[in-house]
Amino acid sequence: MITKKVQVLSETIKKLLHCHADENLKNILAKAHHADIATVLSEMDVAGQTQIFLLLKNTEQMATVLSELQLDLVSGLLEHLGAEKSAEILSHVSPDDAADILEQLPEDLSSAILLRLKKEEAEEVEELIRYRPDTAGGIMSPEVFSLEEEMTVAEAIEQLQQARSVETVFYLYVVNTQGQLVGVLSLKKLILAARTIKLKEIMDKDPVRVRVDEDQEEVARTVSRYNYLSLPVIDSSNALVGVVTVDDVIDVIKEEATEDLLLMTGAGKEAMTESTVMESLKKRMPWFLVTLVGGLIASEVIVRFTPFITKVGLLAGFIPLVLAMGGNIGTQSMTIVVSSLTRGQCSLSQVWDAMFHEFRLALILGVSYGFLLALFIGLRYGTWPFLPVAIGVALALSMIIAVAVGTSIPILFKKIGIDPAVATGPFVTTLVNIFCMWVYFALATYLIGNTA
């Protein structure tokens, strides 16, 4: 949500840009926060973004603003700026962010920028690009500060004071002579320790770490589980190769949450990226086919009871209500269970507890709204007692069955090794519609019988 402060900044920048008041713009941009500038740029076209970008006070500010922009916006902006200027800016961007940006650019522009970076910078970025973007290696920074275990506290403090460019010093990672991670200690512990003590005597051994090929979602879970501000990243030989910080993890959580939401609806994570109509059709058509087949089955259920509906026409009027109530509570229960499973913070027994909780909730809600619906039908249409009771009970059972479907499908997917977020939505919606219609008409037929 855009704050009033950012809105005022946006309006001011656009007015000054329209008036070609470059000097005034430079003064405003020099004082504005980089995150606010990025928000303003996201509202403009590429030409406007480029014009504003070139008015920033220096390359460092450009790099800071660039790091705040969404990757799809960065691509268009750098293409306009060209390889020379882009390389100059990216040299001030952290290697992990630079790698993410270069992966989004056309191959010829990405190669041209790499050729213009300093050799050491280019090697760092190329090393990160080799890792899959959704792994710890893909989101880590290789600029990790480490100390050797044989150092004294005095030597460690001196080296820390001399350090110029490090990603984070939330924690101090300790390595052996082979560069393998052997311990960790906090700044507080280092400062309070006697200056002659060696680090290996005061460090915490066997620190929590993640492997370079570990999935970014699992990395985020580890950070969340232990409440760390950063995590060391190791390779197959336990050598310290980088660090993942909490800001990287926040980006991962946002990305994974969006991806899971899109997967649950059957849209797929590609829905958030630019794609052709044909590409979108290929991704979405299978899940619409599931919905179509389910709808045809549900319609067959209704057709089967057509003779009874003809005799008791009032039943048809409450079909949308039964489907809506069942669909809503089924989707809610599905979302709760999928969220628990994908976060990885709950054991399967805890998920079963959440499932039982949803059942009890469905029972209370179903009975309550079923009673209210029956009371409404009886008072409104004066059809006591069979029709109101039949529709009210059918509504209650439909809501309970919807919860059963909404909670069991994700757990079934998890059991057979399928990501529970993958297209759970279309499956649940389809099955809920089928079962709700069958229960609704079967129960009405049984209770009303030949009394209509």
C-alpha positions as CSV (number, residue, x, y, z in Angstrom):
1,M,0.0,0.0,0.0
2,I,1.4,3.4,-1.0
3,T,1.6,5.8,1.9
4,K,0.6,9.5,1.6
5,K,4.3,10.5,1.8
6,V,5.2,8.4,-1.3
7,Q,2.1,9.6,-3.1
8,V,3.1,13.2,-2.6
9,L,6.7,12.3,-3.7
10,S,5.3,10.6,-6.8
11,E,3.1,13.6,-7.8
12,T,5.9,16.0,-7.2
13,I,8.4,14.1,-9.3
14,K,6.0,13.7,-12.2
15,K,5.1,17.4,-12.2
16,L,8.8,18.4,-12.1
17,L,9.6,15.9,-14.8
18,H,6.8,17.3,-17.0
19,C,8.3,20.8,-16.5
20,H,11.8,19.6,-17.2
21,A,13.0,21.0,-13.8
22,D,16.0,18.7,-13.6
23,E,17.9,20.6,-10.9
24,N,14.8,20.5,-8.6
25,L,14.4,16.8,-9.3
26,K,18.0,16.1,-8.5
27,N,17.6,17.9,-5.1
28,I,14.4,15.9,-4.2
29,L,15.9,12.6,-5.4
30,A,19.0,13.1,-3.4
31,K,17.0,13.4,-0.2
32,A,14.4,10.7,-0.9
33,H,14.6,7.2,0.5
34,H,15.7,4.6,-2.1
35,A,12.7,2.4,-1.5
36,D,10.3,5.3,-2.1
37,I,12.1,6.2,-5.3
38,A,11.7,2.6,-6.4
39,T,8.0,2.7,-5.7
40,V,7.7,5.9,-7.8
41,L,9.6,4.4,-10.7
42,S,7.4,1.3,-10.7
43,E,4.4,3.6,-11.6
44,M,6.2,5.1,-14.7
45,D,7.0,3.9,-18.2
46,V,10.6,2.9,-19.2
47,A,11.4,6.2,-20.7
48,G,10.4,8.1,-17.5
49,Q,12.2,5.5,-15.3
50,T,15.4,6.1,-17.4
51,Q,15.1,9.9,-17.2
52,I,14.6,9.8,-13.4
53,F,17.3,7.2,-12.9
54,L,19.9,9.3,-14.6
55,L,19.2,12.2,-12.3
56,L,20.1,10.3,-9.2
57,K,23.1,11.8,-7.4
58,N,25.6,9.1,-8.0
59,T,26.2,5.5,-9.1
60,E,25.9,4.2,-5.5
61,Q,22.3,5.6,-5.2
62,M,21.4,4.2,-8.6
63,A,22.6,0.7,-7.4
64,T,20.6,1.0,-4.1
65,V,17.4,2.0,-6.0
66,L,18.0,-0.7,-8.6
67,S,18.1,-3.4,-5.8
68,E,14.7,-2.3,-4.6
69,L,13.0,-2.6,-8.0
70,Q,11.2,-5.6,-9.3
71,L,13.3,-7.7,-11.6
72,D,11.0,-7.3,-14.6
73,L,11.3,-3.5,-14.2
74,V,15.1,-3.7,-13.8
75,S,15.4,-5.6,-17.1
76,G,13.7,-2.9,-19.2
77,L,15.6,-0.1,-17.4
78,L,19.0,-1.6,-18.0
79,E,18.2,-2.3,-21.6
80,H,17.6,1.4,-22.1
81,L,20.7,2.4,-20.2
82,G,23.0,0.1,-22.2
83,A,25.8,-2.3,-21.2
84,E,28.4,0.3,-20.2
85,K,26.2,2.2,-17.8
86,S,24.6,-1.0,-16.5
87,A,28.0,-2.5,-15.7
88,E,29.0,0.7,-13.8
89,I,25.8,0.5,-11.7
90,L,25.9,-3.3,-11.1
91,S,29.5,-3.0,-9.8
92,H,28.0,-1.4,-6.7
93,V,25.2,-4.0,-6.4
94,S,25.7,-7.0,-4.1
95,P,26.8,-10.1,-6.1
96,D,23.6,-12.1,-5.3
97,D,21.4,-9.2,-6.5
98,A,23.6,-8.7,-9.6
99,A,23.3,-12.4,-10.5
100,D,19.5,-12.3,-10.2
101,I,19.4,-9.2,-12.4
102,L,21.7,-10.6,-15.1
103,E,19.6,-13.9,-15.3
104,Q,16.6,-11.8,-16.3
105,L,18.4,-9.9,-19.1
106,P,18.7,-10.9,-22.7
107,E,21.8,-13.1,-23.1
108,D,23.7,-10.7,-25.3
109,L,23.2,-7.8,-22.9
110,S,24.1,-10.0,-19.9
111,S,27.3,-11.1,-21.5
112,A,28.2,-7.6,-22.5
113,I,27.7,-6.4,-18.9
114,L,29.8,-9.2,-17.5
115,L,32.7,-8.3,-19.9
116,R,32.7,-4.8,-18.5
117,L,32.7,-5.8,-14.9
118,K,36.0,-6.2,-13.0
119,K,37.4,-9.7,-13.2
120,E,36.8,-10.4,-9.5
121,E,33.3,-9.1,-9.6
122,A,32.4,-11.0,-12.8
123,E,33.8,-14.2,-11.4
124,E,31.6,-13.9,-8.2
125,V,28.5,-13.2,-10.2
126,E,29.2,-16.0,-12.7
127,E,29.7,-18.4,-9.8
128,L,26.3,-17.5,-8.4
129,I,24.6,-17.8,-11.8
130,R,25.7,-21.4,-11.9
131,Y,23.5,-22.2,-8.9
132,R,19.8,-22.8,-9.5
133,P,18.0,-19.5,-8.5
134,D,15.6,-21.3,-6.1
135,T,18.4,-22.8,-3.9
136,A,20.5,-21.4,-1.1
137,G,23.3,-20.9,-3.6
138,G,21.0,-18.8,-5.8
139,I,20.1,-16.4,-3.0
140,M,23.2,-16.3,-0.9
141,S,25.9,-13.6,-0.9
142,P,29.5,-14.9,-1.3
143,E,30.8,-11.9,0.7
144,V,30.8,-13.7,4.0
145,F,33.1,-12.6,6.8
146,S,34.9,-15.5,8.5
147,L,37.7,-15.9,11.1
148,E,40.1,-18.8,11.7
149,E,39.7,-20.8,14.8
150,E,43.3,-20.4,15.9
151,M,43.0,-16.6,16.1
152,T,42.9,-14.9,19.4
153,V,40.1,-12.5,20.3
154,A,42.5,-9.5,19.8
155,E,43.4,-10.7,16.3
156,A,39.8,-11.3,15.4
157,I,38.7,-7.8,16.5
158,E,41.6,-6.2,14.6
159,Q,40.6,-8.2,11.4
160,L,37.0,-7.2,11.9
161,Q,38.0,-3.5,12.1
162,Q,39.9,-3.8,8.9
163,A,37.1,-5.5,7.0
164,R,35.7,-3.2,4.3
165,S,33.0,-5.1,2.3
166,V,31.0,-7.7,4.1
167,E,27.3,-8.7,3.6
168,T,26.7,-9.0,7.3
169,V,28.3,-9.2,10.7
170,F,25.3,-10.4,12.7
171,Y,27.3,-13.4,13.5
172,L,31.0,-14.3,13.1
173,Y,31.6,-17.6,11.4
174,V,34.7,-19.5,12.4
175,V,36.6,-21.8,9.9
176,N,39.6,-24.1,10.1
177,T,42.7,-23.9,7.9
178,Q,40.8,-25.7,5.0
179,G,38.0,-23.1,5.1
180,Q,35.5,-25.5,6.6
181,L,32.8,-24.1,8.9
182,V,33.5,-25.2,12.5
183,G,31.8,-22.7,14.7
184,V,30.0,-19.4,15.2
185,L,30.0,-16.6,17.8
186,S,28.2,-13.3,18.3
187,L,29.8,-9.9,18.4
188,K,28.9,-9.5,22.0
189,K,30.6,-12.7,22.9
190,L,33.7,-11.7,21.0
191,I,33.9,-8.2,22.6
192,L,33.4,-9.5,26.2
193,A,35.9,-12.3,26.0
194,A,39.5,-12.0,27.2
195,R,41.8,-10.8,24.3
196,T,44.2,-13.7,24.6
197,I,41.7,-16.5,24.3
198,K,41.5,-18.3,21.0
199,L,38.2,-18.3,19.1
200,K,37.9,-22.1,19.1
201,E,37.7,-21.9,22.9
202,I,34.7,-19.6,23.0
203,M,32.8,-20.3,19.7
204,D,29.6,-22.3,19.6
205,K,30.4,-25.5,17.8
206,D,28.3,-27.2,15.1
207,P,26.3,-24.1,14.1
208,V,23.1,-24.4,12.1
209,R,23.9,-24.3,8.4
210,V,22.4,-24.9,5.0
211,R,23.8,-26.6,2.0
212,V,24.4,-24.7,-1.2
213,D,21.9,-26.8,-3.1
214,E,19.2,-26.7,-0.5
215,D,15.8,-25.4,-1.7
216,Q,15.2,-21.8,-0.8
217,E,11.9,-22.6,0.8
218,E,13.6,-24.9,3.3
219,V,16.2,-22.2,3.9
220,A,13.4,-19.8,4.8
221,R,11.9,-22.4,7.2
222,T,15.2,-22.8,8.9
223,V,15.6,-19.1,9.4
224,S,12.1,-18.9,10.8
225,R,12.5,-21.9,13.0
226,Y,15.6,-20.6,14.7
227,N,14.9,-16.9,14.5
228,Y,18.3,-16.2,13.0
229,L,19.3,-13.0,11.1
230,S,21.6,-15.0,8.8
231,L,22.6,-18.5,8.0
232,P,26.0,-19.8,6.7
233,V,26.0,-21.7,3.4
234,I,28.3,-24.6,2.9
235,D,29.3,-26.8,0.0
236,S,29.6,-30.6,-0.1
237,S,32.9,-30.5,1.7
238,N,31.5,-28.3,4.5
239,A,33.5,-25.3,3.2
240,L,31.9,-21.9,4.0
241,V,30.9,-20.4,0.6
242,G,28.4,-17.7,1.5
243,V,25.7,-16.4,3.7
244,V,21.9,-16.0,3.4
245,T,20.5,-13.0,5.3
246,V,17.1,-12.3,6.6
247,D,16.3,-9.8,3.8
248,D,16.9,-12.6,1.3
249,V,14.6,-14.8,3.2
250,I,11.8,-12.2,3.3
251,D,11.9,-12.1,-0.5
252,V,11.7,-15.9,-0.6
253,I,8.7,-16.0,1.7
254,K,6.9,-13.4,-0.5
255,E,7.8,-15.3,-3.6
256,E,6.8,-18.7,-2.3
257,A,3.5,-17.4,-0.8
258,T,2.6,-15.9,-4.2
259,E,3.6,-19.0,-6.0
260,D,1.6,-21.3,-3.7
261,L,-1.5,-19.1,-4.0
262,L,-1.2,-19.3,-7.8
263,L,-0.6,-23.0,-7.8
264,M,-3.6,-23.6,-5.6
265,T,-5.9,-21.9,-8.1
266,G,-4.4,-23.7,-11.0
267,A,-3.0,-20.5,-12.6
268,G,0.7,-21.5,-12.0
269,K,3.6,-19.2,-11.0
270,E,4.0,-18.3,-14.7
271,A,0.8,-16.1,-14.3
272,M,3.0,-13.4,-12.7
273,T,5.5,-13.3,-15.5
274,E,5.2,-12.1,-19.0
275,S,4.0,-14.9,-21.3
276,T,2.3,-15.3,-24.6
277,V,-1.4,-16.3,-24.9
278,M,-0.4,-19.8,-26.1
279,E,1.9,-20.3,-23.2
280,S,-0.8,-19.3,-20.7
281,L,-3.3,-21.6,-22.4
282,K,-0.9,-24.6,-22.1
283,K,-0.5,-24.0,-18.4
284,R,-4.1,-23.4,-17.5
285,M,-6.1,-25.5,-19.9
286,P,-5.5,-28.8,-18.0
287,W,-7.0,-27.4,-14.8
288,F,-10.0,-25.8,-16.6
289,L,-10.5,-29.3,-18.1
290,V,-10.7,-30.7,-14.6
291,T,-13.3,-28.1,-13.7
292,L,-15.2,-28.8,-16.9
293,V,-15.3,-32.5,-16.3
294,G,-16.3,-32.0,-12.7
295,G,-19.1,-29.6,-13.8
296,L,-20.4,-32.1,-16.3
297,I,-20.5,-34.8,-13.6
298,A,-22.3,-32.3,-11.2
299,S,-24.8,-31.5,-14.0
300,E,-25.4,-35.2,-14.5
301,V,-26.3,-35.5,-10.8
302,I,-28.8,-32.7,-11.2
303,V,-30.3,-34.2,-14.4
304,R,-30.7,-37.5,-12.6
305,F,-33.0,-35.8,-10.1
306,T,-34.9,-33.7,-12.7
307,P,-38.2,-35.5,-12.3
308,F,-38.1,-34.8,-8.5
309,I,-37.0,-31.2,-9.1
310,T,-40.0,-30.8,-11.4
311,K,-42.3,-31.9,-8.6
312,V,-40.5,-29.8,-6.0
313,G,-39.4,-26.7,-7.9
314,L,-38.3,-24.9,-4.8
315,L,-35.3,-27.1,-4.6
316,A,-33.7,-25.5,-7.7
317,G,-33.8,-22.1,-6.1
318,F,-31.4,-23.1,-3.3
319,I,-28.8,-24.8,-5.5
320,P,-26.5,-21.7,-5.7
321,L,-26.7,-21.3,-1.9
322,V,-25.7,-24.8,-1.1
323,L,-22.8,-24.7,-3.6
324,A,-21.7,-21.3,-2.3
325,M,-21.7,-22.3,1.3
326,G,-20.0,-25.6,0.6
327,G,-17.4,-24.0,-1.7
328,N,-16.5,-21.2,0.7
329,I,-15.9,-23.4,3.8
330,G,-14.2,-26.1,1.6
331,T,-11.8,-23.5,0.2
332,Q,-11.1,-22.0,3.7
333,S,-10.3,-25.4,5.1
334,M,-8.1,-26.3,2.1
335,T,-6.1,-23.0,2.5
336,I,-5.5,-23.7,6.2
337,V,-4.2,-27.2,5.6
338,V,-2.1,-26.3,2.6
339,S,-0.6,-23.4,4.5
340,S,0.3,-25.7,7.4
341,L,1.9,-28.3,5.0
342,T,3.8,-25.9,2.8
343,R,5.3,-24.0,5.8
344,G,6.8,-27.2,7.1
345,Q,6.3,-26.0,10.6
346,C,3.7,-28.5,11.6
347,S,4.1,-32.3,12.0
348,L,1.5,-34.5,10.3
349,S,-0.2,-35.1,13.7
350,Q,-0.6,-31.3,14.0
351,V,-2.1,-31.2,10.6
352,W,-4.6,-33.8,11.6
353,D,-5.4,-31.7,14.6
354,A,-6.1,-28.8,12.3
355,M,-8.3,-31.0,10.2
356,F,-10.3,-32.2,13.2
357,H,-10.7,-28.5,14.2
358,E,-12.1,-27.7,10.8
359,F,-14.6,-30.6,11.1
360,R,-15.9,-29.4,14.5
361,L,-16.2,-25.9,13.0
362,A,-18.1,-27.2,10.0
363,L,-20.4,-29.2,12.2
364,I,-21.3,-26.1,14.3
365,L,-21.6,-23.8,11.3
366,G,-23.5,-26.4,9.3
367,V,-26.1,-27.1,12.0
368,S,-26.5,-23.3,12.7
369,Y,-27.0,-22.2,9.2
370,G,-29.0,-25.3,8.3
371,F,-31.4,-24.4,11.1
372,L,-31.6,-20.8,10.0
373,L,-32.2,-21.8,6.4
374,A,-34.9,-24.3,7.4
375,L,-36.6,-21.7,9.5
376,F,-36.5,-19.1,6.7
377,I,-38.0,-21.6,4.2
378,G,-40.7,-22.6,6.6
379,L,-41.7,-19.0,7.4
380,R,-41.3,-17.7,3.9
381,Y,-43.0,-20.5,1.9
382,G,-45.1,-22.3,4.6
383,T,-43.9,-25.7,3.6
384,W,-43.6,-27.5,6.9
385,P,-42.0,-29.8,7.8
386,F,-40.3,-31.9,5.2
387,L,-39.0,-29.4,2.6
388,P,-37.4,-27.0,5.1
389,V,-35.9,-29.8,7.1
390,A,-34.5,-31.5,4.0
391,I,-32.9,-28.4,2.6
392,G,-31.5,-27.3,6.0
393,V,-30.0,-30.8,6.7
394,A,-28.6,-31.0,3.2
395,L,-26.9,-27.6,3.7
396,A,-25.3,-28.8,6.9
397,L,-24.1,-32.1,5.4
398,S,-22.8,-30.3,2.3
399,M,-20.7,-28.0,4.5
400,I,-19.3,-31.0,6.4
401,I,-18.5,-32.9,3.3
402,A,-16.9,-29.8,1.8
403,V,-14.5,-29.6,4.7
404,A,-13.7,-33.3,4.4
405,V,-12.8,-32.8,0.7
406,G,-10.9,-29.5,1.4
407,T,-8.7,-31.0,4.1
408,S,-8.2,-34.5,2.7
409,I,-7.0,-33.6,-0.8
410,P,-3.9,-31.6,0.3
411,I,-3.0,-34.4,2.8
412,L,-3.5,-37.0,0.1
413,F,-1.2,-35.0,-2.3
414,K,1.4,-34.8,0.5
415,K,1.2,-38.5,1.2
416,I,1.9,-39.5,-2.5
417,G,4.7,-37.0,-2.8
418,I,2.9,-34.2,-4.7
419,D,3.3,-30.6,-3.7
420,P,-0.1,-29.9,-1.8
421,A,-0.2,-26.4,-3.3
422,V,-0.3,-27.8,-6.9
423,A,-3.8,-27.1,-8.3
424,T,-5.5,-28.1,-5.1
425,G,-8.1,-25.4,-5.8
426,P,-9.6,-26.9,-9.0
427,F,-9.7,-30.4,-7.5
428,V,-11.4,-29.3,-4.3
429,T,-13.9,-27.0,-6.1
430,T,-14.8,-29.7,-8.5
431,L,-15.3,-32.4,-5.9
432,V,-17.2,-30.2,-3.5
433,N,-19.6,-29.3,-6.3
434,I,-20.2,-32.9,-7.2
435,F,-20.7,-34.2,-3.6
436,C,-22.7,-31.2,-2.5
437,M,-25.2,-31.7,-5.3
438,W,-25.5,-35.4,-4.8
439,V,-26.1,-35.0,-1.0
440,Y,-28.5,-32.2,-1.5
441,F,-30.8,-34.0,-3.9
442,A,-30.4,-37.5,-2.5
443,L,-31.3,-36.3,1.0
444,A,-34.2,-34.2,-0.2
445,T,-35.5,-37.2,-2.2
446,Y,-35.2,-39.4,0.8
447,L,-36.8,-37.0,3.4
448,I,-39.6,-35.6,1.2
449,G,-40.4,-38.8,-0.7
450,N,-43.8,-38.7,-2.1
451,T,-45.1,-35.9,0.1
452,A,-44.6,-33.2,-2.4
